[in-house]
Amino acid sequence: MTEMLPEPLPVPPPGPTDAPGKPWTFLTHHAHLLLAIAGNPDARVQELADTVGVSTRAALSIMADLVKAGYIRRERVGRRNHYSIERNRPFRHPSTAAHSVDEMIAAFSTFAPPPRSV
């Protein structure tokens, strides 16, 4: 007796969303903004907002969240800001709290993170 195998499901073409009208991503805007800051810590807020795809107001709100939670530090340098990331901070969710921000940056960035001091 020959067993019939089910036909494989068709693979949809790649796109920005799996559900038309309801776009979503695996990373939050907070994570995307943190990665944008890691890539350019001297960027202006508007540049960071454009990189993430949010409004300047949303970027400022997210940055305030990240500063308040201790994930980034904002330092005034002349008329601009410089942002530093607290790379050893753990993720906030209990299921991922064993991982650090540095691990996310290393996984999603094309540049190498600075070496950790021992």
PDB file as gemmi writes it, atoms N, CA and C in Angstrom:
CRYST1    1.000    1.000    1.000  90.00  90.00  90.00 P 1                      
ATOM      1  N   MET A   1       0.834  -1.167   0.000  1.00  0.00           N  
ATOM      2  CA  MET A   1       0.000   0.000   0.000  1.00  0.00           C  
ATOM      3  C   MET A   1       0.890   1.245   0.000  1.00  0.00           C  
ATOM      4  N   THR A   2       0.626   2.157  -0.870  1.00  0.00           N  
ATOM      5  CA  THR A   2       1.424   3.362  -1.012  1.00  0.00           C  
ATOM      6  C   THR A   2       0.785   4.480  -0.199  1.00  0.00           C  
ATOM      7  N   GLU A   3       1.600   5.098   0.659  1.00  0.00           N  
ATOM      8  CA  GLU A   3       1.093   6.187   1.486  1.00  0.00           C  
ATOM      9  C   GLU A   3       1.216   7.496   0.708  1.00  0.00           C  
ATOM     10  N   MET A   4       0.138   8.248   0.700  1.00  0.00           N  
ATOM     11  CA  MET A   4       0.138   9.533  -0.012  1.00  0.00           C  
ATOM     12  C   MET A   4       0.672  10.612   0.931  1.00  0.00           C  
ATOM     13  N   LEU A   5       1.656  11.320   0.459  1.00  0.00           N  
ATOM     14  CA  LEU A   5       2.196  12.428   1.235  1.00  0.00           C  
ATOM     15  C   LEU A   5       1.419  13.689   0.904  1.00  0.00           C  
ATOM     16  N   PRO A   6       1.172  14.525   1.900  1.00  0.00           N  
ATOM     17  CA  PRO A   6       0.467  15.779   1.613  1.00  0.00           C  
ATOM     18  C   PRO A   6       1.334  16.687   0.746  1.00  0.00           C  
ATOM     19  N   GLU A   7       0.676  17.454  -0.081  1.00  0.00           N  
ATOM     20  CA  GLU A   7       1.411  18.409  -0.910  1.00  0.00           C  
ATOM     21  C   GLU A   7       1.956  19.512  -0.017  1.00  0.00           C  
ATOM     22  N   PRO A   8       3.162  19.984  -0.309  1.00  0.00           N  
ATOM     23  CA  PRO A   8       3.696  21.084   0.505  1.00  0.00           C  
ATOM     24  C   PRO A   8       2.866  22.343   0.293  1.00  0.00           C  
ATOM     25  N   LEU A   9       2.793  23.143   1.345  1.00  0.00           N  
ATOM     26  CA  LEU A   9       2.076  24.405   1.249  1.00  0.00           C  
ATOM     27  C   LEU A   9       2.850  25.351   0.343  1.00  0.00           C  
ATOM     28  N   PRO A  10       2.146  26.132  -0.463  1.00  0.00           N  
ATOM     29  CA  PRO A  10       2.865  27.094  -1.309  1.00  0.00           C  
ATOM     30  C   PRO A  10       3.542  28.149  -0.444  1.00  0.00           C  
ATOM     31  N   VAL A  11       4.713  28.554  -0.849  1.00  0.00           N  
ATOM     32  CA  VAL A  11       5.455  29.575  -0.113  1.00  0.00           C  
ATOM     33  C   VAL A  11       5.063  30.936  -0.671  1.00  0.00           C  
ATOM     34  N   PRO A  12       4.529  31.822   0.185  1.00  0.00           N  
ATOM     35  CA  PRO A  12       4.145  33.145  -0.321  1.00  0.00           C  
ATOM     36  C   PRO A  12       5.382  33.949  -0.692  1.00  0.00           C  
ATOM     37  N   PRO A  13       5.237  34.875  -1.632  1.00  0.00           N  
ATOM     38  CA  PRO A  13       6.387  35.711  -1.985  1.00  0.00           C  
ATOM     39  C   PRO A  13       6.792  36.557  -0.790  1.00  0.00           C  
ATOM     40  N   PRO A  14       8.074  36.848  -0.660  1.00  0.00           N  
ATOM     41  CA  PRO A  14       8.511  37.653   0.479  1.00  0.00           C  
ATOM     42  C   PRO A  14       7.895  39.042   0.420  1.00  0.00           C  
ATOM     43  N   GLY A  15       7.541  39.539   1.561  1.00  0.00           N  
ATOM     44  CA  GLY A  15       6.957  40.868   1.643  1.00  0.00           C  
ATOM     45  C   GLY A  15       7.120  41.421   3.040  1.00  0.00           C  
ATOM     46  N   PRO A  16       6.726  42.678   3.248  1.00  0.00           N  
ATOM     47  CA  PRO A  16       6.912  43.303   4.555  1.00  0.00           C  
ATOM     48  C   PRO A  16       5.944  42.780   5.610  1.00  0.00           C  
ATOM     49  N   THR A  17       4.928  42.041   5.206  1.00  0.00           N  
ATOM     50  CA  THR A  17       3.949  41.566   6.180  1.00  0.00           C  
ATOM     51  C   THR A  17       3.330  40.258   5.726  1.00  0.00           C  
ATOM     52  N   ASP A  18       2.889  39.459   6.675  1.00  0.00           N  
ATOM     53  CA  ASP A  18       2.188  38.222   6.351  1.00  0.00           C  
ATOM     54  C   ASP A  18       0.687  38.435   6.294  1.00  0.00           C  
ATOM     55  N   ALA A  19       0.203  39.489   6.922  1.00  0.00           N  
ATOM     56  CA  ALA A  19      -1.227  39.775   6.966  1.00  0.00           C  
ATOM     57  C   ALA A  19      -1.483  41.144   6.350  1.00  0.00           C  
ATOM     58  N   PRO A  20      -2.000  41.184   5.116  1.00  0.00           N  
ATOM     59  CA  PRO A  20      -2.249  42.478   4.490  1.00  0.00           C  
ATOM     60  C   PRO A  20      -3.116  43.374   5.387  1.00  0.00           C  
ATOM     61  N   GLY A  21      -2.694  44.615   5.516  1.00  0.00           N  
ATOM     62  CA  GLY A  21      -3.432  45.568   6.337  1.00  0.00           C  
ATOM     63  C   GLY A  21      -3.033  45.539   7.800  1.00  0.00           C  
ATOM     64  N   LYS A  22      -2.315  44.526   8.219  1.00  0.00           N  
ATOM     65  CA  LYS A  22      -1.893  44.426   9.622  1.00  0.00           C  
ATOM     66  C   LYS A  22      -0.396  44.129   9.681  1.00  0.00           C  
ATOM     67  N   PRO A  23       0.444  45.108   9.310  1.00  0.00           N  
ATOM     68  CA  PRO A  23       1.883  44.849   9.316  1.00  0.00           C  
ATOM     69  C   PRO A  23       2.411  44.669  10.736  1.00  0.00           C  
ATOM     70  N   TRP A  24       3.384  43.804  10.865  1.00  0.00           N  
ATOM     71  CA  TRP A  24       4.048  43.592  12.139  1.00  0.00           C  
ATOM     72  C   TRP A  24       5.459  43.131  11.865  1.00  0.00           C  
ATOM     73  N   THR A  25       6.296  43.247  12.868  1.00  0.00           N  
ATOM     74  CA  THR A  25       7.669  42.776  12.751  1.00  0.00           C  
ATOM     75  C   THR A  25       8.018  41.999  14.011  1.00  0.00           C  
ATOM     76  N   PHE A  26       9.107  41.260  13.966  1.00  0.00           N  
ATOM     77  CA  PHE A  26       9.535  40.494  15.127  1.00  0.00           C  
ATOM     78  C   PHE A  26      10.152  41.387  16.192  1.00  0.00           C  
ATOM     79  N   LEU A  27      10.742  42.496  15.795  1.00  0.00           N  
ATOM     80  CA  LEU A  27      11.355  43.415  16.749  1.00  0.00           C  
ATOM     81  C   LEU A  27      10.471  44.645  16.919  1.00  0.00           C  
ATOM     82  N   THR A  28      10.441  45.174  18.112  1.00  0.00           N  
ATOM     83  CA  THR A  28       9.660  46.373  18.393  1.00  0.00           C  
ATOM     84  C   THR A  28      10.393  47.616  17.890  1.00  0.00           C  
ATOM     85  N   HIS A  29       9.704  48.725  17.905  1.00  0.00           N  
ATOM     86  CA  HIS A  29      10.349  49.987  17.554  1.00  0.00           C  
ATOM     87  C   HIS A  29      11.452  50.310  18.559  1.00  0.00           C  
ATOM     88  N   HIS A  30      11.269  49.902  19.815  1.00  0.00           N  
ATOM     89  CA  HIS A  30      12.310  50.132  20.816  1.00  0.00           C  
ATOM     90  C   HIS A  30      13.602  49.416  20.403  1.00  0.00           C  
ATOM     91  N   ALA A  31      13.477  48.171  19.968  1.00  0.00           N  
ATOM     92  CA  ALA A  31      14.662  47.420  19.543  1.00  0.00           C  
ATOM     93  C   ALA A  31      15.281  48.035  18.294  1.00  0.00           C  
ATOM     94  N   HIS A  32      14.445  48.420  17.341  1.00  0.00           N  
ATOM     95  CA  HIS A  32      14.967  49.028  16.114  1.00  0.00           C  
ATOM     96  C   HIS A  32      15.691  50.339  16.414  1.00  0.00           C  
ATOM     97  N   LEU A  33      15.141  51.134  17.328  1.00  0.00           N  
ATOM     98  CA  LEU A  33      15.790  52.399  17.668  1.00  0.00           C  
ATOM     99  C   LEU A  33      17.112  52.140  18.380  1.00  0.00           C  
ATOM    100  N   LEU A  34      17.145  51.161  19.256  1.00  0.00           N  
ATOM    101  CA  LEU A  34      18.387  50.807  19.937  1.00  0.00           C  
ATOM    102  C   LEU A  34      19.447  50.374  18.928  1.00  0.00           C  
ATOM    103  N   LEU A  35      19.051  49.584  17.936  1.00  0.00           N  
ATOM    104  CA  LEU A  35      19.992  49.158  16.893  1.00  0.00           C  
ATOM    105  C   LEU A  35      20.446  50.347  16.048  1.00  0.00           C  
ATOM    106  N   ALA A  36      19.543  51.283  15.775  1.00  0.00           N  
ATOM    107  CA  ALA A  36      19.916  52.477  15.002  1.00  0.00           C  
ATOM    108  C   ALA A  36      20.925  53.318  15.778  1.00  0.00           C  
ATOM    109  N   ILE A  37      20.727  53.431  17.083  1.00  0.00           N  
ATOM    110  CA  ILE A  37      21.675  54.176  17.916  1.00  0.00           C  
ATOM    111  C   ILE A  37      23.020  53.455  17.944  1.00  0.00           C  
ATOM    112  N   ALA A  38      23.003  52.133  18.020  1.00  0.00           N  
ATOM    113  CA  ALA A  38      24.257  51.372  18.007  1.00  0.00           C  
ATOM    114  C   ALA A  38      25.019  51.621  16.709  1.00  0.00           C  
ATOM    115  N   GLY A  39      24.299  51.785  15.625  1.00  0.00           N  
ATOM    116  CA  GLY A  39      24.932  52.024  14.338  1.00  0.00           C  
ATOM    117  C   GLY A  39      25.438  53.433  14.154  1.00  0.00           C  
ATOM    118  N   ASN A  40      24.825  54.390  14.843  1.00  0.00           N  
ATOM    119  CA  ASN A  40      25.223  55.787  14.706  1.00  0.00           C  
ATOM    120  C   ASN A  40      24.876  56.540  15.985  1.00  0.00           C  
ATOM    121  N   PRO A  41      25.731  56.466  17.007  1.00  0.00           N  
ATOM    122  CA  PRO A  41      25.424  57.095  18.295  1.00  0.00           C  
ATOM    123  C   PRO A  41      25.396  58.624  18.271  1.00  0.00           C  
ATOM    124  N   ASP A  42      25.831  59.228  17.178  1.00  0.00           N  
ATOM    125  CA  ASP A  42      25.810  60.689  17.070  1.00  0.00           C  
ATOM    126  C   ASP A  42      24.712  61.185  16.130  1.00  0.00           C  
ATOM    127  N   ALA A  43      23.829  60.299  15.705  1.00  0.00           N  
ATOM    128  CA  ALA A  43      22.768  60.687  14.775  1.00  0.00           C  
ATOM    129  C   ALA A  43      21.773  61.624  15.446  1.00  0.00           C  
ATOM    130  N   ARG A  44      21.178  62.472  14.641  1.00  0.00           N  
ATOM    131  CA  ARG A  44      20.097  63.331  15.130  1.00  0.00           C  
ATOM    132  C   ARG A  44      18.839  62.492  15.278  1.00  0.00           C  
ATOM    133  N   VAL A  45      17.935  62.949  16.122  1.00  0.00           N  
ATOM    134  CA  VAL A  45      16.700  62.208  16.374  1.00  0.00           C  
ATOM    135  C   VAL A  45      15.938  61.977  15.069  1.00  0.00           C  
ATOM    136  N   GLN A  46      15.893  62.967  14.200  1.00  0.00           N  
ATOM    137  CA  GLN A  46      15.184  62.820  12.932  1.00  0.00           C  
ATOM    138  C   GLN A  46      15.796  61.711  12.081  1.00  0.00           C  
ATOM    139  N   GLU A  47      17.115  61.623  12.060  1.00  0.00           N  
ATOM    140  CA  GLU A  47      17.790  60.560  11.310  1.00  0.00           C  
ATOM    141  C   GLU A  47      17.451  59.182  11.893  1.00  0.00           C  
ATOM    142  N   LEU A  48      17.442  59.092  13.215  1.00  0.00           N  
ATOM    143  CA  LEU A  48      17.093  57.824  13.866  1.00  0.00           C  
ATOM    144  C   LEU A  48      15.645  57.452  13.574  1.00  0.00           C  
ATOM    145  N   ALA A  49      14.761  58.438  13.643  1.00  0.00           N  
ATOM    146  CA  ALA A  49      13.343  58.200  13.361  1.00  0.00           C  
ATOM    147  C   ALA A  49      13.158  57.713  11.925  1.00  0.00           C  
ATOM    148  N   ASP A  50      13.859  58.336  10.987  1.00  0.00           N  
ATOM    149  CA  ASP A  50      13.772  57.926   9.586  1.00  0.00           C  
ATOM    150  C   ASP A  50      14.291  56.498   9.394  1.00  0.00           C  
ATOM    151  N   THR A  51      15.361  56.159  10.086  1.00  0.00           N  
ATOM    152  CA  THR A  51      15.932  54.815   9.988  1.00  0.00           C  
ATOM    153  C   THR A  51      14.936  53.765  10.475  1.00  0.00           C  
ATOM    154  N   VAL A  52      14.248  54.069  11.569  1.00  0.00           N  
ATOM    155  CA  VAL A  52      13.301  53.125  12.171  1.00  0.00           C  
ATOM    156  C   VAL A  52      11.961  53.136  11.454  1.00  0.00           C  
ATOM    157  N   GLY A  53      11.618  54.285  10.863  1.00  0.00           N  
ATOM    158  CA  GLY A  53      10.323  54.400  10.193  1.00  0.00           C  
ATOM    159  C   GLY A  53       9.221  54.868  11.120  1.00  0.00           C  
ATOM    160  N   VAL A  54       9.591  55.735  12.070  1.00  0.00           N  
ATOM    161  CA  VAL A  54       8.616  56.315  12.989  1.00  0.00           C  
ATOM    162  C   VAL A  54       8.732  57.831  12.924  1.00  0.00           C  
ATOM    163  N   SER A  55       7.776  58.513  13.531  1.00  0.00           N  
ATOM    164  CA  SER A  55       7.831  59.976  13.575  1.00  0.00           C  
ATOM    165  C   SER A  55       8.910  60.414  14.564  1.00  0.00           C  
ATOM    166  N   THR A  56       9.313  61.653  14.455  1.00  0.00           N  
ATOM    167  CA  THR A  56      10.292  62.204  15.394  1.00  0.00           C  
ATOM    168  C   THR A  56       9.733  62.160  16.802  1.00  0.00           C  
ATOM    169  N   ARG A  57       8.464  62.481  16.938  1.00  0.00           N  
ATOM    170  CA  ARG A  57       7.820  62.466  18.254  1.00  0.00           C  
ATOM    171  C   ARG A  57       7.850  61.056  18.855  1.00  0.00           C  
ATOM    172  N   ALA A  58       7.561  60.041  18.039  1.00  0.00           N  
ATOM    173  CA  ALA A  58       7.600  58.652  18.516  1.00  0.00           C  
ATOM    174  C   ALA A  58       9.017  58.270  18.911  1.00  0.00           C  
ATOM    175  N   ALA A  59      10.000  58.678  18.107  1.00  0.00           N  
ATOM    176  CA  ALA A  59      11.403  58.369  18.419  1.00  0.00           C  
ATOM    177  C   ALA A  59      11.798  59.001  19.752  1.00  0.00           C  
ATOM    178  N   LEU A  60      11.390  60.243  19.988  1.00  0.00           N  
ATOM    179  CA  LEU A  60      11.697  60.907  21.254  1.00  0.00           C  
ATOM    180  C   LEU A  60      11.045  60.182  22.430  1.00  0.00           C  
ATOM    181  N   SER A  61       9.832  59.720  22.252  1.00  0.00           N  
ATOM    182  CA  SER A  61       9.132  58.982  23.303  1.00  0.00           C  
ATOM    183  C   SER A  61       9.828  57.656  23.601  1.00  0.00           C  
ATOM    184  N   ILE A  62      10.226  56.949  22.555  1.00  0.00           N  
ATOM    185  CA  ILE A  62      10.933  55.679  22.727  1.00  0.00           C  
ATOM    186  C   ILE A  62      12.277  55.915  23.404  1.00  0.00           C  
ATOM    187  N   MET A  63      12.979  56.952  22.979  1.00  0.00           N  
ATOM    188  CA  MET A  63      14.270  57.263  23.587  1.00  0.00           C  
ATOM    189  C   MET A  63      14.099  57.598  25.067  1.00  0.00           C  
ATOM    190  N   ALA A  64      13.035  58.302  25.411  1.00  0.00           N  
ATOM    191  CA  ALA A  64      12.767  58.610  26.822  1.00  0.00           C  
ATOM    192  C   ALA A  64      12.540  57.322  27.609  1.00  0.00           C  
ATOM    193  N   ASP A  65      11.814  56.372  27.017  1.00  0.00           N  
ATOM    194  CA  ASP A  65      11.625  55.066  27.660  1.00  0.00           C  
ATOM    195  C   ASP A  65      12.960  54.378  27.894  1.00  0.00           C  
ATOM    196  N   LEU A  66      13.816  54.374  26.872  1.00  0.00           N  
ATOM    197  CA  LEU A  66      15.108  53.693  26.953  1.00  0.00           C  
ATOM    198  C   LEU A  66      16.040  54.360  27.962  1.00  0.00           C  
ATOM    199  N   VAL A  67      16.000  55.688  28.039  1.00  0.00           N  
ATOM    200  CA  VAL A  67      16.814  56.411  29.021  1.00  0.00           C  
ATOM    201  C   VAL A  67      16.305  56.101  30.424  1.00  0.00           C  
ATOM    202  N   LYS A  68      15.002  56.190  30.617  1.00  0.00           N  
ATOM    203  CA  LYS A  68      14.403  55.951  31.936  1.00  0.00           C  
ATOM    204  C   LYS A  68      14.691  54.533  32.430  1.00  0.00           C  
ATOM    205  N   ALA A  69      14.683  53.555  31.529  1.00  0.00           N  
ATOM    206  CA  ALA A  69      14.937  52.163  31.897  1.00  0.00           C  
ATOM    207  C   ALA A  69      16.429  51.839  31.997  1.00  0.00           C  
ATOM    208  N   GLY A  70      17.288  52.803  31.655  1.00  0.00           N  
ATOM    209  CA  GLY A  70      18.728  52.603  31.798  1.00  0.00           C  
ATOM    210  C   GLY A  70      19.399  51.879  30.640  1.00  0.00           C  
ATOM    211  N   TYR A  71      18.748  51.846  29.481  1.00  0.00           N  
ATOM    212  CA  TYR A  71      19.343  51.172  28.325  1.00  0.00           C  
ATOM    213  C   TYR A  71      20.243  52.090  27.503  1.00  0.00           C  
ATOM    214  N   ILE A  72      19.957  53.385  27.520  1.00  0.00           N  
ATOM    215  CA  ILE A  72      20.837  54.343  26.841  1.00  0.00           C  
ATOM    216  C   ILE A  72      21.082  55.534  27.757  1.00  0.00           C  
ATOM    217  N   ARG A  73      22.199  56.211  27.494  1.00  0.00           N  
ATOM    218  CA  ARG A  73      22.530  57.470  28.169  1.00  0.00           C  
ATOM    219  C   ARG A  73      22.651  58.537  27.093  1.00  0.00           C  
ATOM    220  N   ARG A  74      22.158  59.703  27.406  1.00  0.00           N  
ATOM    221  CA  ARG A  74      22.214  60.834  26.486  1.00  0.00           C  
ATOM    222  C   ARG A  74      23.203  61.842  27.060  1.00  0.00           C  
ATOM    223  N   GLU A  75      24.165  62.233  26.241  1.00  0.00           N  
ATOM    224  CA  GLU A  75      25.167  63.200  26.671  1.00  0.00           C  
ATOM    225  C   GLU A  75      25.188  64.349  25.677  1.00  0.00           C  
ATOM    226  N   ARG A  76      25.126  65.538  26.196  1.00  0.00           N  
ATOM    227  CA  ARG A  76      25.162  66.720  25.342  1.00  0.00           C  
ATOM    228  C   ARG A  76      26.601  66.989  24.929  1.00  0.00           C  
ATOM    229  N   VAL A  77      26.834  67.115  23.616  1.00  0.00           N  
ATOM    230  CA  VAL A  77      28.152  67.434  23.078  1.00  0.00           C  
ATOM    231  C   VAL A  77      27.964  68.638  22.166  1.00  0.00           C  
ATOM    232  N   GLY A  78      28.285  69.808  22.689  1.00  0.00           N  
ATOM    233  CA  GLY A  78      28.029  71.031  21.926  1.00  0.00           C  
ATOM    234  C   GLY A  78      26.532  71.219  21.748  1.00  0.00           C  
ATOM    235  N   ARG A  79      26.100  71.320  20.501  1.00  0.00           N  
ATOM    236  CA  ARG A  79      24.675  71.496  20.214  1.00  0.00           C  
ATOM    237  C   ARG A  79      23.992  70.179  19.862  1.00  0.00           C  
ATOM    238  N   ARG A  80      24.718  69.084  19.960  1.00  0.00           N  
ATOM    239  CA  ARG A  80      24.177  67.773  19.579  1.00  0.00           C  
ATOM    240  C   ARG A  80      24.184  66.830  20.759  1.00  0.00           C  
ATOM    241  N   ASN A  81      23.535  65.711  20.582  1.00  0.00           N  
ATOM    242  CA  ASN A  81      23.532  64.656  21.592  1.00  0.00           C  
ATOM    243  C   ASN A  81      24.379  63.485  21.114  1.00  0.00           C  
ATOM    244  N   HIS A  82      24.992  62.830  22.062  1.00  0.00           N  
ATOM    245  CA  HIS A  82      25.694  61.569  21.810  1.00  0.00           C  
ATOM    246  C   HIS A  82      25.019  60.534  22.702  1.00  0.00           C  
ATOM    247  N   TYR A  83      24.733  59.376  22.127  1.00  0.00           N  
ATOM    248  CA  TYR A  83      24.034  58.335  22.863  1.00  0.00           C  
ATOM    249  C   TYR A  83      24.974  57.169  23.123  1.00  0.00           C  
ATOM    250  N   SER A  84      24.940  56.674  24.350  1.00  0.00           N  
ATOM    251  CA  SER A  84      25.722  55.500  24.739  1.00  0.00           C  
ATOM    252  C   SER A  84      24.741  54.414  25.150  1.00  0.00           C  
ATOM    253  N   ILE A  85      25.026  53.203  24.733  1.00  0.00           N  
ATOM    254  CA  ILE A  85      24.158  52.074  25.052  1.00  0.00           C  
ATOM    255  C   ILE A  85      24.762  51.291  26.208  1.00  0.00           C  
ATOM    256  N   GLU A  86      23.928  50.954  27.159  1.00  0.00           N  
ATOM    257  CA  GLU A  86      24.333  50.083  28.266  1.00  0.00           C  
ATOM    258  C   GLU A  86      24.215  48.644  27.764  1.00  0.00           C  
ATOM    259  N   ARG A  87      25.261  48.165  27.145  1.00  0.00           N  
ATOM    260  CA  ARG A  87      25.233  46.896  26.422  1.00  0.00           C  
ATOM    261  C   ARG A  87      25.045  45.671  27.300  1.00  0.00           C  
ATOM    262  N   ASN A  88      25.379  45.740  28.556  1.00  0.00           N  
ATOM    263  CA  ASN A  88      25.251  44.568  29.422  1.00  0.00           C  
ATOM    264  C   ASN A  88      23.882  44.468  30.091  1.00  0.00           C  
ATOM    265  N   ARG A  89      22.994  45.410  29.806  1.00  0.00           N  
ATOM    266  CA  ARG A  89      21.648  45.360  30.392  1.00  0.00           C  
ATOM    267  C   ARG A  89      20.889  44.162  29.841  1.00  0.00           C  
ATOM    268  N   PRO A  90      20.159  43.457  30.705  1.00  0.00           N  
ATOM    269  CA  PRO A  90      19.373  42.306  30.238  1.00  0.00           C  
ATOM    270  C   PRO A  90      18.080  42.760  29.569  1.00  0.00           C  
ATOM    271  N   PHE A  91      17.490  41.875  28.798  1.00  0.00           N  
ATOM    272  CA  PHE A  91      16.170  42.153  28.230  1.00  0.00           C  
ATOM    273  C   PHE A  91      15.154  42.231  29.365  1.00  0.00           C  
ATOM    274  N   ARG A  92      14.071  42.918  29.135  1.00  0.00           N  
ATOM    275  CA  ARG A  92      13.081  43.149  30.174  1.00  0.00           C  
ATOM    276  C   ARG A  92      12.134  41.970  30.401  1.00  0.00           C  
ATOM    277  N   HIS A  93      11.848  41.215  29.369  1.00  0.00           N  
ATOM    278  CA  HIS A  93      10.886  40.123  29.505  1.00  0.00           C  
ATOM    279  C   HIS A  93      11.534  38.946  30.232  1.00  0.00           C  
ATOM    280  N   PRO A  94      10.831  38.323  31.189  1.00  0.00           N  
ATOM    281  CA  PRO A  94      11.423  37.216  31.951  1.00  0.00           C  
ATOM    282  C   PRO A  94      11.941  36.061  31.081  1.00  0.00           C  
ATOM    283  N   SER A  95      11.296  35.801  29.957  1.00  0.00           N  
ATOM    284  CA  SER A  95      11.735  34.674  29.133  1.00  0.00           C  
ATOM    285  C   SER A  95      13.052  34.947  28.403  1.00  0.00           C  
ATOM    286  N   THR A  96      13.450  36.207  28.298  1.00  0.00           N  
ATOM    287  CA  THR A  96      14.698  36.547  27.614  1.00  0.00           C  
ATOM    288  C   THR A  96      15.662  37.323  28.509  1.00  0.00           C  
ATOM    289  N   ALA A  97      15.364  37.396  29.796  1.00  0.00           N  
ATOM    290  CA  ALA A  97      16.170  38.185  30.730  1.00  0.00           C  
ATOM    291  C   ALA A  97      17.597  37.655  30.884  1.00  0.00           C  
ATOM    292  N   ALA A  98      17.856  36.438  30.471  1.00  0.00           N  
ATOM    293  CA  ALA A  98      19.208  35.889  30.553  1.00  0.00           C  
ATOM    294  C   ALA A  98      20.099  36.408  29.426  1.00  0.00           C  
ATOM    295  N   HIS A  99      19.526  37.161  28.497  1.00  0.00           N  
ATOM    296  CA  HIS A  99      20.281  37.693  27.364  1.00  0.00           C  
ATOM    297  C   HIS A  99      20.460  39.196  27.519  1.00  0.00           C  
ATOM    298  N   SER A 100      21.549  39.699  26.958  1.00  0.00           N  
ATOM    299  CA  SER A 100      21.844  41.131  27.070  1.00  0.00           C  
ATOM    300  C   SER A 100      21.576  41.854  25.757  1.00  0.00           C  
ATOM    301  N   VAL A 101      21.488  43.166  25.876  1.00  0.00           N  
ATOM    302  CA  VAL A 101      21.322  44.032  24.714  1.00  0.00           C  
ATOM    303  C   VAL A 101      22.491  43.831  23.751  1.00  0.00           C  
ATOM    304  N   ASP A 102      23.666  43.612  24.304  1.00  0.00           N  
ATOM    305  CA  ASP A 102      24.861  43.394  23.483  1.00  0.00           C  
ATOM    306  C   ASP A 102      24.680  42.208  22.540  1.00  0.00           C  
ATOM    307  N   GLU A 103      24.025  41.160  23.010  1.00  0.00           N  
ATOM    308  CA  GLU A 103      23.779  39.991  22.163  1.00  0.00           C  
ATOM    309  C   GLU A 103      22.874  40.348  20.987  1.00  0.00           C  
ATOM    310  N   MET A 104      21.860  41.168  21.242  1.00  0.00           N  
ATOM    311  CA  MET A 104      20.962  41.586  20.166  1.00  0.00           C  
ATOM    312  C   MET A 104      21.716  42.447  19.149  1.00  0.00           C  
ATOM    313  N   ILE A 105      22.507  43.365  19.644  1.00  0.00           N  
ATOM    314  CA  ILE A 105      23.271  44.234  18.749  1.00  0.00           C  
ATOM    315  C   ILE A 105      24.218  43.398  17.891  1.00  0.00           C  
ATOM    316  N   ALA A 106      24.891  42.440  18.511  1.00  0.00           N  
ATOM    317  CA  ALA A 106      25.810  41.586  17.762  1.00  0.00           C  
ATOM    318  C   ALA A 106      25.065  40.764  16.718  1.00  0.00           C  
ATOM    319  N   ALA A 107      23.877  40.296  17.046  1.00  0.00           N  
ATOM    320  CA  ALA A 107      23.110  39.459  16.119  1.00  0.00           C  
ATOM    321  C   ALA A 107      22.558  40.248  14.934  1.00  0.00           C  
ATOM    322  N   PHE A 108      22.206  41.499  15.148  1.00  0.00           N  
ATOM    323  CA  PHE A 108      21.537  42.267  14.102  1.00  0.00           C  
ATOM    324  C   PHE A 108      22.382  43.364  13.475  1.00  0.00           C  
ATOM    325  N   SER A 109      23.611  43.505  13.877  1.00  0.00           N  
ATOM    326  CA  SER A 109      24.456  44.567  13.341  1.00  0.00           C  
ATOM    327  C   SER A 109      25.527  43.995  12.427  1.00  0.00           C  
ATOM    328  N   THR A 110      25.986  44.844  11.542  1.00  0.00           N  
ATOM    329  CA  THR A 110      27.053  44.441  10.641  1.00  0.00           C  
ATOM    330  C   THR A 110      28.412  44.837  11.189  1.00  0.00           C  
ATOM    331  N   PHE A 111      28.434  45.543  12.300  1.00  0.00           N  
ATOM    332  CA  PHE A 111      29.696  45.941  12.905  1.00  0.00           C  
ATOM    333  C   PHE A 111      29.904  45.127  14.176  1.00  0.00           C  
ATOM    334  N   ALA A 112      31.140  44.943  14.542  1.00  0.00           N  
ATOM    335  CA  ALA A 112      31.458  44.153  15.740  1.00  0.00           C  
ATOM    336  C   ALA A 112      31.294  45.013  16.979  1.00  0.00           C  
ATOM    337  N   PRO A 113      30.700  44.463  18.041  1.00  0.00           N  
ATOM    338  CA  PRO A 113      30.598  45.233  19.283  1.00  0.00           C  
ATOM    339  C   PRO A 113      31.974  45.409  19.898  1.00  0.00           C  
ATOM    340  N   PRO A 114      32.137  46.440  20.706  1.00  0.00           N  
ATOM    341  CA  PRO A 114      33.443  46.639  21.338  1.00  0.00           C  
ATOM    342  C   PRO A 114      33.746  45.473  22.278  1.00  0.00           C  
ATOM    343  N   PRO A 115      35.022  45.161  22.430  1.00  0.00           N  
ATOM    344  CA  PRO A 115      35.361  44.052  23.330  1.00  0.00           C  
ATOM    345  C   PRO A 115      34.973  44.385  24.764  1.00  0.00           C  
ATOM    346  N   ARG A 116      34.514  43.361  25.466  1.00  0.00           N  
ATOM    347  CA  ARG A 116      34.135  43.546  26.871  1.00  0.00           C  
ATOM    348  C   ARG A 116      35.390  43.505  27.735  1.00  0.00           C  
ATOM    349  N   SER A 117      35.405  44.345  28.746  1.00  0.00           N  
ATOM    350  CA  SER A 117      36.541  44.326  29.660  1.00  0.00           C  
ATOM    351  C   SER A 117      36.347  43.181  30.645  1.00  0.00           C  
ATOM    352  N   VAL A 118      37.425  42.542  30.976  1.00  0.00           N  
ATOM    353  CA  VAL A 118      37.359  41.376  31.867  1.00  0.00           C  
ATOM    354  C   VAL A 118      37.718  41.748  33.262  1.00  0.00           C  
TER     355      VAL A 118                                                      
END                                                                             
